[in-house]
Amino acid sequence: MNTASRKIALDQAVLNFIIKDCQPLSIVESEGFRELVQVLEPSYVLPTRKTIKELLAKKHAEELERVKMEVQQAVAIQHYSQRKACSSAAADGTARLETYQRGTNTLEQHISDAVTAT
């Protein structure tokens, strides 16, 4: 991994730490945190609070867009399922009506045959 992609990965890891653990953005300026990061990755330069804020805003926008897409897909699937269920119910209703009509016609024919036979 080259230096630029490593920096991006580490910046994202710091951002995820801040988000998941509900840390203040100012943690990147905290002496203890800076020392910890320096020991873990001596060549890494922590992003400023301003940079973290920008990364957070970008991540928020991306997540918001992702959630919107998921909701749109869920609504589309639900709409499709409802239409399919309505179509199935309509087809079932039509089939029942046809069966009823055939039965009625058969009954009428039996009555007609019985009346004619007598």
N, C-alpha and C positions, 0 to 999 in steps of 0.2 A: 504494500500500500504506500503510495507516495505521500509526501508531506502534506500537500493540500487536502487530499481526501482523508488523511488521518486527522487533520485539524477539524474538518467538517464533522467527522464521526465523533470526535471528542466534544465538540461544541454541542452536538445533538444529545450526547450522553449527559452533559451538564444540564441542558434544557430539560430532558426527561426526568432527571433527578429533582430539579426544582419543581416540576409539575407534579410528579407522583408523590413526592414527600411534602408538598405544600410549603416549600421553602420560599423565603422572600428573594426577590431578584438581587438584593444587596449582598446575598451570600457570596457572590463572585468577588466582592470587595473585602470579605471577611478574612482576617489574618490567618486564622486557623485553617480555613478551607483552602486558602492559597498555599499554605505550607503543605497541607496534605496532597494537593494536586502536584506540587513541585516534587515531592518525594516519589509519587507514583509515576509521573511523566515529566522529567526535568526539562525537556525541550518544549513542552506545551505552554502556550501563553493563553491564559484564561480570557474569554471575551469580556468586554466591559458590560456594565449594567444596561447601557443603552443598546448594545448589540443583542444582549439576551432578550430585551424588551421587543426588539425588531423580530428576532427569531420566534418569539412567543406569538406575536401578532400574525406572522406568516403561518405558523403551525395552526393557530386558531382558525384562520381563514380556510386552510386546507381541510381541517377536520369538519368545519361547518359545511363545506362543499360536499365532503364525503357523506356526511349524515343526510344532507338534502337528497343526494342521489339514492341512498339506501331507502329513504322514506318514499321517494318517487317510485322506486322499483317495487316496494311493498304495496303501495297503493295500486300500481298497475297490475300486480299479481292478484290482489284482492278483487279488483274490478273484473279481471279476466275470469277468476273463479266464480264470482257472482253471476256473470253473464253465462258461463258454462252451466252453472246450476239452474239458472232460469231456462236455458235452452233445453236442458235435460228434463226439467219439470214440464215444460211445454210439450216436448216430444212424448213424454209419458202420458200427459193429459190427452193428447191427440190419439195416442194408441188406445187408451181406455175408452175414449169416445167412439172410436171406430169399432172396438170390440162390443161396446154397448149397442151401437147401431146394428151391427151384424146379428147380435142376439135378438134385438127387437124385430129385425126383419125376419129372422128364422121363426120367432114366436108368431108373428103375424101370418107367415106362410102356413104354419101348423094349424092355426085357427081357421084360416081360409080353406085349407084342405079338409079340415074336419067338417066345416059347414057345407062344403060342396059335396062331400061324401054322403051326407045324410039326406 
